[in-house]
Amino acid sequence: KPRLVQEHMVTVYETLERSLIPVLVAMERAGIKVDAAELIRLSEDFARRLVVLEADIQTLAGRDFNVGSPKQLGEILFDEMALPGGKKGKTGAYATGADILEGLAADGHELPQKVLDWRQLAKLKSTYTDALTGQINPDTGRVHTSYSMAGTSTGRLASSDPNLQNIPIRTEEGRKIRRAFIAEEGSILLSADYSQIELRLLAHVAKIDALIDAFKGGADIHAMTASQVFGVPIEGMDPMIRRQAKAINFGIIYGISAFGLARQLDISRGEAARYIDAYFERYPGIRDYMDRTKAEAAANGYVSTLFGRKCHVRGIKDKNPAARNFAERAAINAPIQGGAADIIKRAMVAMPAALDAAGLKTRMLLQVHDELVFEVPEAEADAAGAVIKQIMENAARLDVPLIVDLGRGDNWQEAH
């Protein structure tokens, strides 16, 4: 505690961390209702589909084998089918991680794609549809996740038993799992999500005037980036070009390499490198921010968020270039991701008193990175939405507006 004053951390501790404890306690106690019958139905559906996928995979392989065994899969792919890119590890078995299989699938090979689908379904079944049923509290009929405040270096909350923060929402199956999270009778679930908060923070901390003006004017930021980087008009823009700009916008925050971008967009490495160069030419402030942040991390061993949180970066002076590059990318991202975590924490700390002052019975149940989920009596849905939006959008003063998207429904998928 004496170090808080010396290291100028009193504000972070008092206003963000310590004030958040009772809020998290209330959320963990409240839990969220889960439809066990829906989960069992999903589990049976996934089991049936896994059997079909397994049969397809074995037909493609030309023989029976254990699809869940990386060793057997490696032998099928690289010895028997003679696909390119087989690398053996120390154990003598071929590597068959997601990156290897995705590369093969991108080259048009059907079996690796089917194995990826199988793995995803198997994980969803074991981690969620099977496990969640057992995690429903018999007294409350709800699941009560645990939040860890010190589980990440950036200050993001981590969730466990069950982890509700990594249900994949880009896939149809992941979205089906969210359907099983429901509201109590007479209530709805309301989801409040910060829109593009990390890009907004990047515009603010790197002082990128073009992005700041675009956010202030409510422009479509990905279309604008596409227009500026690729030199195409916004009117009648090809959605694919906007998608490429979106990948660069979000990739830049994570220090994406030309290799990473090329794989994501399925383009050549040279083309990806040209895109990234054009991006930095258009927004030189971002390159300056990156260089400044890497230097700060190397000098101090940590980087700071807007609100003074220190995000320690391991390996920033590592002799191994790959390890050092990884640490540099983490250092670039930490003030952005950590700043977003601080903002949502500020909103969470202010929320219970604001709902109370408005005479509302609405309860905050979950936090999933940039999203808060509430259980709201139907009669107060509009009033609660207004209070929640107001608190979240005013949780920080930036050069750009913070925007919160609200959704509501009988289950989490509908609300999101």
DOKE-241927 format. One record per residue (C-alpha): residue number from 1; residue in one letter; x, z, y. Coordinates in nm, 3 decimals. Layout:
N
NUM / a / X / Z / Y
...
//
This chain:
416
1 / k / 0.000 / 0.000 / 0.000
2 / p / 0.278 / 0.068 / 0.256
3 / r / 0.397 / -0.292 / 0.206
4 / l / 0.063 / -0.425 / 0.334
5 / v / 0.158 / -0.338 / 0.693
6 / q / 0.520 / -0.456 / 0.669
7 / e / 0.416 / -0.788 / 0.515
8 / h / 0.113 / -0.844 / 0.742
9 / m / -0.130 / -0.839 / 0.450
10 / v / -0.371 / -0.569 / 0.571
11 / t / -0.634 / -0.822 / 0.682
12 / v / -0.626 / -1.015 / 0.353
13 / y / -0.657 / -0.691 / 0.157
14 / e / -0.926 / -0.522 / 0.367
15 / t / -1.147 / -0.817 / 0.465
16 / l / -1.119 / -1.038 / 0.157
17 / e / -1.007 / -0.853 / -0.154
18 / r / -1.127 / -0.493 / -0.120
19 / s / -1.459 / -0.593 / 0.037
20 / l / -1.524 / -0.834 / -0.248
21 / i / -1.512 / -0.572 / -0.525
22 / p / -1.870 / -0.436 / -0.485
23 / v / -1.999 / -0.793 / -0.446
24 / l / -1.842 / -0.901 / -0.777
25 / v / -1.964 / -0.582 / -0.949
26 / a / -2.321 / -0.668 / -0.845
27 / m / -2.283 / -1.029 / -0.967
28 / e / -2.139 / -0.923 / -1.304
29 / r / -2.419 / -0.667 / -1.346
30 / a / -2.689 / -0.918 / -1.253
31 / g / -2.570 / -1.183 / -1.501
32 / i / -2.762 / -1.507 / -1.550
33 / k / -3.047 / -1.581 / -1.789
34 / v / -2.973 / -1.815 / -2.077
35 / d / -3.224 / -2.004 / -2.290
36 / a / -3.102 / -1.922 / -2.642
37 / a / -3.345 / -2.168 / -2.805
38 / e / -3.207 / -2.451 / -2.589
39 / l / -2.850 / -2.356 / -2.689
40 / i / -2.939 / -2.355 / -3.060
41 / r / -3.106 / -2.694 / -3.018
42 / l / -2.796 / -2.831 / -2.843
43 / s / -2.570 / -2.684 / -3.112
44 / e / -2.765 / -2.863 / -3.385
45 / d / -2.758 / -3.188 / -3.186
46 / f / -2.380 / -3.161 / -3.134
47 / a / -2.330 / -3.083 / -3.505
48 / r / -2.523 / -3.397 / -3.607
49 / r / -2.327 / -3.612 / -3.363
50 / l / -1.995 / -3.468 / -3.481
51 / v / -2.078 / -3.574 / -3.839
52 / v / -2.158 / -3.930 / -3.720
53 / l / -1.840 / -3.947 / -3.509
54 / e / -1.631 / -3.817 / -3.797
55 / a / -1.771 / -4.088 / -4.030
56 / d / -1.700 / -4.357 / -3.766
57 / i / -1.342 / -4.231 / -3.718
58 / q / -1.274 / -4.230 / -4.092
59 / t / -1.419 / -4.580 / -4.129
60 / l / -1.189 / -4.703 / -3.849
61 / a / -0.894 / -4.524 / -4.013
62 / g / -0.973 / -4.678 / -4.350
63 / r / -0.966 / -4.343 / -4.531
64 / d / -1.085 / -3.982 / -4.519
65 / f / -0.873 / -3.732 / -4.328
66 / n / -0.920 / -3.409 / -4.131
67 / v / -1.004 / -3.528 / -3.776
68 / g / -0.917 / -3.181 / -3.642
69 / s / -0.560 / -3.202 / -3.774
70 / p / -0.318 / -3.342 / -3.511
71 / k / -0.056 / -3.399 / -3.785
72 / q / -0.287 / -3.614 / -4.001
73 / l / -0.418 / -3.798 / -3.693
74 / g / -0.063 / -3.881 / -3.582
75 / e / 0.019 / -4.027 / -3.924
76 / i / -0.296 / -4.244 / -3.918
77 / l / -0.237 / -4.372 / -3.561
78 / f / 0.139 / -4.429 / -3.563
79 / d / 0.240 / -4.476 / -3.929
80 / e / -0.062 / -4.641 / -4.089
81 / m / -0.216 / -4.826 / -3.791
82 / a / 0.127 / -4.878 / -3.627
83 / l / -0.007 / -4.820 / -3.274
84 / p / 0.258 / -4.809 / -2.999
85 / g / 0.373 / -4.493 / -2.819
86 / g / 0.426 / -4.256 / -3.113
87 / k / 0.658 / -3.968 / -3.021
88 / k / 0.760 / -3.700 / -3.270
89 / g / 0.801 / -3.340 / -3.157
90 / k / 1.040 / -3.073 / -3.289
91 / t / 0.820 / -3.013 / -3.594
92 / g / 0.845 / -3.378 / -3.695
93 / a / 0.474 / -3.437 / -3.628
94 / y / 0.356 / -3.698 / -3.376
95 / a / 0.219 / -3.578 / -3.041
96 / t / -0.156 / -3.650 / -3.018
97 / g / -0.249 / -3.470 / -2.694
98 / a / -0.530 / -3.594 / -2.471
99 / d / -0.284 / -3.789 / -2.248
100 / i / -0.150 / -3.986 / -2.548
101 / l / -0.500 / -4.062 / -2.682
102 / e / -0.629 / -4.156 / -2.334
103 / g / -0.340 / -4.401 / -2.294
104 / l / -0.422 / -4.565 / -2.628
105 / a / -0.795 / -4.572 / -2.550
106 / a / -0.720 / -4.737 / -2.214
107 / d / -0.537 / -5.010 / -2.406
108 / g / -0.862 / -5.084 / -2.591
109 / h / -0.806 / -4.895 / -2.918
110 / e / -1.136 / -4.759 / -3.051
111 / l / -1.021 / -4.481 / -3.284
112 / p / -0.836 / -4.271 / -3.020
113 / q / -1.142 / -4.292 / -2.791
114 / k / -1.369 / -4.170 / -3.072
115 / v / -1.128 / -3.881 / -3.142
116 / l / -1.138 / -3.783 / -2.773
117 / d / -1.520 / -3.784 / -2.787
118 / w / -1.511 / -3.579 / -3.108
119 / r / -1.272 / -3.322 / -2.959
120 / q / -1.482 / -3.280 / -2.648
121 / l / -1.803 / -3.229 / -2.846
122 / a / -1.632 / -2.988 / -3.087
123 / k / -1.497 / -2.782 / -2.796
124 / l / -1.835 / -2.770 / -2.621
125 / k / -2.000 / -2.664 / -2.946
126 / s / -1.753 / -2.387 / -3.032
127 / t / -1.689 / -2.258 / -2.677
128 / y / -2.038 / -2.285 / -2.535
129 / t / -2.339 / -2.366 / -2.750
130 / d / -2.222 / -2.145 / -3.041
131 / a / -2.035 / -1.872 / -2.852
132 / l / -2.277 / -1.828 / -2.560
133 / t / -2.564 / -1.741 / -2.792
134 / g / -2.359 / -1.445 / -2.916
135 / q / -2.270 / -1.341 / -2.560
136 / i / -2.630 / -1.287 / -2.448
137 / n / -2.677 / -0.917 / -2.376
138 / p / -2.964 / -0.798 / -2.600
139 / d / -3.089 / -0.555 / -2.332
140 / t / -3.097 / -0.801 / -2.043
141 / g / -3.134 / -1.140 / -2.215
142 / r / -2.858 / -1.260 / -1.981
143 / v / -2.487 / -1.341 / -2.005
144 / h / -2.258 / -1.132 / -1.787
145 / t / -1.929 / -1.305 / -1.709
146 / s / -1.625 / -1.108 / -1.589
147 / y / -1.447 / -1.215 / -1.271
148 / s / -1.075 / -1.164 / -1.232
149 / m / -0.950 / -1.133 / -0.875
150 / a / -0.581 / -1.154 / -0.961
151 / g / -0.592 / -1.421 / -1.228
152 / t / -0.455 / -1.709 / -1.019
153 / s / -0.170 / -1.748 / -0.772
154 / t / -0.391 / -1.923 / -0.516
155 / g / -0.653 / -1.648 / -0.490
156 / r / -0.924 / -1.842 / -0.674
157 / l / -1.147 / -1.624 / -0.888
158 / a / -1.120 / -1.667 / -1.263
159 / s / -1.414 / -1.615 / -1.498
160 / s / -1.401 / -1.502 / -1.863
161 / d / -1.619 / -1.379 / -2.152
162 / p / -1.775 / -1.633 / -2.107
163 / n / -1.576 / -1.858 / -1.878
164 / l / -1.846 / -2.031 / -1.673
165 / q / -1.602 / -2.216 / -1.447
166 / n / -1.486 / -2.489 / -1.682
167 / i / -1.806 / -2.633 / -1.826
168 / p / -1.736 / -3.006 / -1.774
169 / i / -2.000 / -3.143 / -1.537
170 / r / -1.885 / -3.503 / -1.530
171 / t / -2.009 / -3.558 / -1.883
172 / e / -2.367 / -3.580 / -2.002
173 / e / -2.298 / -3.311 / -2.268
174 / g / -2.155 / -3.065 / -2.016
175 / r / -2.457 / -3.114 / -1.795
176 / k / -2.684 / -3.041 / -2.091
177 / i / -2.515 / -2.703 / -2.132
178 / r / -2.591 / -2.621 / -1.768
179 / r / -2.958 / -2.686 / -1.847
180 / a / -2.958 / -2.377 / -2.070
181 / f / -2.886 / -2.150 / -1.767
182 / i / -3.229 / -2.070 / -1.628
183 / a / -3.411 / -1.857 / -1.370
184 / e / -3.639 / -1.562 / -1.446
185 / e / -4.013 / -1.627 / -1.444
186 / g / -4.135 / -1.668 / -1.083
187 / s / -3.786 / -1.752 / -0.955
188 / i / -3.568 / -2.061 / -0.920
189 / l / -3.192 / -2.114 / -0.922
190 / l / -3.037 / -2.228 / -0.598
191 / s / -2.692 / -2.387 / -0.592
192 / a / -2.493 / -2.394 / -0.266
193 / d / -2.186 / -2.615 / -0.276
194 / y / -1.920 / -2.672 / -0.009
195 / s / -1.893 / -3.047 / 0.046
196 / q / -1.533 / -3.181 / 0.025
197 / i / -1.395 / -2.846 / 0.144
198 / e / -1.038 / -2.917 / 0.033
199 / l / -1.023 / -3.251 / 0.218
200 / r / -1.167 / -3.080 / 0.526
201 / l / -0.900 / -2.810 / 0.502
202 / l / -0.629 / -3.075 / 0.463
203 / a / -0.754 / -3.250 / 0.779
204 / h / -0.742 / -2.912 / 0.959
205 / v / -0.406 / -2.776 / 0.840
206 / a / -0.225 / -3.113 / 0.858
207 / k / -0.395 / -3.193 / 1.194
208 / i / -0.498 / -3.545 / 1.088
209 / d / -0.692 / -3.668 / 1.392
210 / a / -0.850 / -3.969 / 1.216
211 / l / -0.987 / -3.745 / 0.939
212 / i / -1.094 / -3.472 / 1.183
213 / d / -1.290 / -3.725 / 1.391
214 / a / -1.447 / -3.875 / 1.077
215 / f / -1.562 / -3.534 / 0.952
216 / k / -1.695 / -3.443 / 1.297
217 / g / -1.888 / -3.769 / 1.309
218 / g / -2.026 / -3.720 / 0.958
219 / a / -1.863 / -4.042 / 0.835
220 / d / -1.828 / -4.135 / 0.467
221 / i / -1.468 / -4.018 / 0.437
222 / h / -1.382 / -4.220 / 0.125
223 / a / -1.522 / -4.543 / 0.269
224 / m / -1.331 / -4.478 / 0.593
225 / t / -1.006 / -4.418 / 0.402
226 / a / -1.064 / -4.737 / 0.202
227 / s / -1.123 / -4.928 / 0.522
228 / q / -0.804 / -4.794 / 0.686
229 / v / -0.574 / -4.812 / 0.382
230 / f / -0.696 / -5.140 / 0.230
231 / g / -0.803 / -5.308 / 0.555
232 / v / -1.159 / -5.387 / 0.447
233 / p / -1.474 / -5.339 / 0.656
234 / i / -1.699 / -5.040 / 0.574
235 / e / -2.012 / -5.258 / 0.585
236 / g / -2.088 / -5.400 / 0.240
237 / m / -1.783 / -5.237 / 0.082
238 / d / -1.728 / -5.287 / -0.291
239 / p / -1.800 / -4.947 / -0.458
240 / m / -1.483 / -4.990 / -0.669
241 / i / -1.268 / -4.997 / -0.355
242 / r / -1.436 / -4.679 / -0.231
243 / r / -1.370 / -4.520 / -0.573
244 / q / -0.999 / -4.606 / -0.543
245 / a / -0.984 / -4.448 / -0.198
246 / k / -1.161 / -4.140 / -0.332
247 / a / -0.902 / -4.108 / -0.611
248 / i / -0.623 / -4.128 / -0.353
249 / n / -0.791 / -3.881 / -0.115
250 / f / -0.829 / -3.619 / -0.388
251 / g / -0.506 / -3.712 / -0.564
252 / i / -0.299 / -3.662 / -0.248
253 / i / -0.417 / -3.298 / -0.228
254 / y / -0.265 / -3.243 / -0.572
255 / g / 0.057 / -3.429 / -0.494
256 / i / -0.033 / -3.718 / -0.725
257 / s / 0.248 / -3.957 / -0.823
258 / a / 0.229 / -4.336 / -0.838
259 / f / 0.234 / -4.299 / -1.218
260 / g / -0.062 / -4.056 / -1.212
261 / l / -0.264 / -4.274 / -0.975
262 / a / -0.188 / -4.589 / -1.175
263 / r / -0.324 / -4.423 / -1.489
264 / q / -0.632 / -4.290 / -1.313
265 / l / -0.725 / -4.624 / -1.157
266 / d / -0.596 / -4.840 / -1.441
267 / i / -0.366 / -5.040 / -1.212
268 / s / 0.008 / -5.112 / -1.221
269 / r / 0.255 / -4.850 / -1.104
270 / g / 0.381 / -5.082 / -0.830
271 / e / 0.031 / -5.131 / -0.695
272 / a / -0.033 / -4.754 / -0.701
273 / a / 0.295 / -4.693 / -0.514
274 / r / 0.187 / -4.944 / -0.248
275 / y / -0.148 / -4.766 / -0.208
276 / i / 0.025 / -4.429 / -0.162
277 / d / 0.275 / -4.575 / 0.089
278 / a / -0.010 / -4.736 / 0.284
279 / y / -0.196 / -4.403 / 0.283
280 / f / 0.101 / -4.213 / 0.428
281 / e / 0.156 / -4.487 / 0.684
282 / r / -0.206 / -4.450 / 0.794
283 / y / -0.195 / -4.067 / 0.793
284 / p / 0.167 / -3.969 / 0.867
285 / g / 0.056 / -3.610 / 0.933
286 / i / -0.008 / -3.561 / 0.562
287 / r / 0.352 / -3.648 / 0.471
288 / d / 0.472 / -3.409 / 0.745
289 / y / 0.248 / -3.134 / 0.606
290 / m / 0.385 / -3.191 / 0.255
291 / d / 0.748 / -3.180 / 0.368
292 / r / 0.684 / -2.869 / 0.580
293 / t / 0.508 / -2.691 / 0.291
294 / k / 0.780 / -2.773 / 0.038
295 / a / 1.045 / -2.642 / 0.280
296 / e / 0.844 / -2.322 / 0.339
297 / a / 0.808 / -2.266 / -0.037
298 / a / 1.180 / -2.325 / -0.097
299 / a / 1.278 / -2.087 / 0.186
300 / n / 1.036 / -1.802 / 0.107
301 / g / 0.933 / -1.846 / -0.256
302 / y / 0.570 / -1.861 / -0.141
303 / v / 0.335 / -2.053 / 0.088
304 / s / 0.055 / -1.904 / 0.297
305 / t / -0.310 / -1.992 / 0.340
306 / l / -0.480 / -2.010 / 0.681
307 / f / -0.593 / -1.652 / 0.635
308 / g / -0.249 / -1.514 / 0.550
309 / r / -0.272 / -1.495 / 0.170
310 / k / 0.066 / -1.552 / 0.007
311 / c / 0.065 / -1.792 / -0.288
312 / h / 0.389 / -1.742 / -0.480
313 / v / 0.542 / -2.058 / -0.627
314 / r / 0.753 / -2.019 / -0.939
315 / g / 1.026 / -2.272 / -1.012
316 / i / 1.056 / -2.411 / -0.658
317 / k / 1.438 / -2.401 / -0.688
318 / d / 1.455 / -2.494 / -1.057
319 / k / 1.760 / -2.701 / -1.153
320 / n / 1.535 / -2.919 / -1.372
321 / p / 1.384 / -3.193 / -1.148
322 / a / 1.061 / -3.214 / -1.349
323 / a / 1.001 / -2.839 / -1.322
324 / r / 1.090 / -2.846 / -0.952
325 / n / 0.855 / -3.140 / -0.883
326 / f / 0.574 / -2.955 / -1.060
327 / a / 0.639 / -2.647 / -0.841
328 / e / 0.647 / -2.865 / -0.528
329 / r / 0.309 / -3.016 / -0.614
330 / a / 0.169 / -2.665 / -0.669
331 / a / 0.313 / -2.558 / -0.331
332 / i / 0.144 / -2.852 / -0.153
333 / n / -0.191 / -2.772 / -0.313
334 / a / -0.184 / -2.391 / -0.288
335 / p / -0.261 / -2.352 / 0.086
336 / i / -0.552 / -2.596 / 0.047
337 / q / -0.697 / -2.454 / -0.276
338 / g / -0.617 / -2.097 / -0.164
339 / g / -0.771 / -2.159 / 0.178
340 / a / -1.092 / -2.285 / 0.014
341 / a / -1.092 / -1.974 / -0.210
342 / d / -1.053 / -1.749 / 0.096
343 / i / -1.342 / -1.922 / 0.276
344 / i / -1.586 / -1.883 / -0.012
345 / k / -1.475 / -1.519 / -0.052
346 / r / -1.550 / -1.457 / 0.315
347 / a / -1.897 / -1.605 / 0.261
348 / m / -1.951 / -1.392 / -0.050
349 / v / -1.851 / -1.072 / 0.131
350 / a / -2.099 / -1.145 / 0.414
351 / m / -2.382 / -1.266 / 0.187
352 / p / -2.547 / -0.948 / 0.046
353 / a / -2.592 / -0.787 / 0.389
354 / a / -2.728 / -1.112 / 0.538
355 / l / -2.985 / -1.154 / 0.259
356 / d / -3.077 / -0.788 / 0.294
357 / a / -3.116 / -0.811 / 0.671
358 / a / -3.353 / -1.104 / 0.624
359 / g / -3.562 / -0.889 / 0.387
360 / l / -3.493 / -1.119 / 0.089
361 / k / -3.477 / -1.027 / -0.279
362 / t / -3.248 / -1.323 / -0.358
363 / r / -2.944 / -1.236 / -0.572
364 / m / -2.605 / -1.406 / -0.590
365 / l / -2.521 / -1.462 / -0.959
366 / l / -2.223 / -1.695 / -1.001
367 / q / -1.924 / -1.836 / -0.820
368 / v / -1.774 / -2.156 / -0.957
369 / h / -1.488 / -2.260 / -0.725
370 / d / -1.669 / -2.423 / -0.427
371 / e / -2.021 / -2.340 / -0.549
372 / l / -2.237 / -2.026 / -0.537
373 / v / -2.545 / -1.991 / -0.760
374 / f / -2.838 / -1.768 / -0.661
375 / e / -3.159 / -1.651 / -0.827
376 / v / -3.436 / -1.681 / -0.570
377 / p / -3.803 / -1.571 / -0.589
378 / e / -4.004 / -1.894 / -0.543
379 / a / -4.182 / -1.765 / -0.234
380 / e / -3.857 / -1.715 / -0.040
381 / a / -3.673 / -2.033 / -0.144
382 / d / -3.671 / -2.191 / 0.206
383 / a / -3.582 / -1.869 / 0.387
384 / a / -3.301 / -1.789 / 0.140
385 / g / -3.163 / -2.142 / 0.161
386 / a / -3.141 / -2.116 / 0.541
387 / v / -2.955 / -1.780 / 0.529
388 / i / -2.715 / -1.896 / 0.256
389 / k / -2.631 / -2.221 / 0.439
390 / q / -2.579 / -2.038 / 0.767
391 / i / -2.340 / -1.778 / 0.616
392 / m / -2.138 / -2.031 / 0.416
393 / e / -2.104 / -2.289 / 0.693
394 / n / -1.987 / -2.021 / 0.938
395 / a / -1.745 / -1.845 / 0.703
396 / a / -1.448 / -1.999 / 0.890
397 / r / -1.380 / -2.175 / 1.219
398 / l / -1.196 / -2.501 / 1.155
399 / d / -1.133 / -2.819 / 1.356
400 / v / -1.389 / -2.981 / 1.125
401 / p / -1.740 / -2.863 / 1.035
402 / l / -1.800 / -2.697 / 0.699
403 / i / -2.099 / -2.853 / 0.525
404 / v / -2.294 / -2.692 / 0.242
405 / d / -2.520 / -2.892 / 0.008
406 / l / -2.815 / -2.699 / -0.133
407 / g / -2.998 / -2.780 / -0.456
408 / r / -3.273 / -2.596 / -0.639
409 / g / -3.437 / -2.610 / -0.979
410 / d / -3.560 / -2.415 / -1.280
411 / n / -3.214 / -2.447 / -1.439
412 / w / -2.854 / -2.480 / -1.321
413 / q / -2.831 / -2.851 / -1.398
414 / e / -3.141 / -2.928 / -1.187
415 / a / -3.015 / -2.708 / -0.903
416 / h / -2.673 / -2.868 / -0.900
//
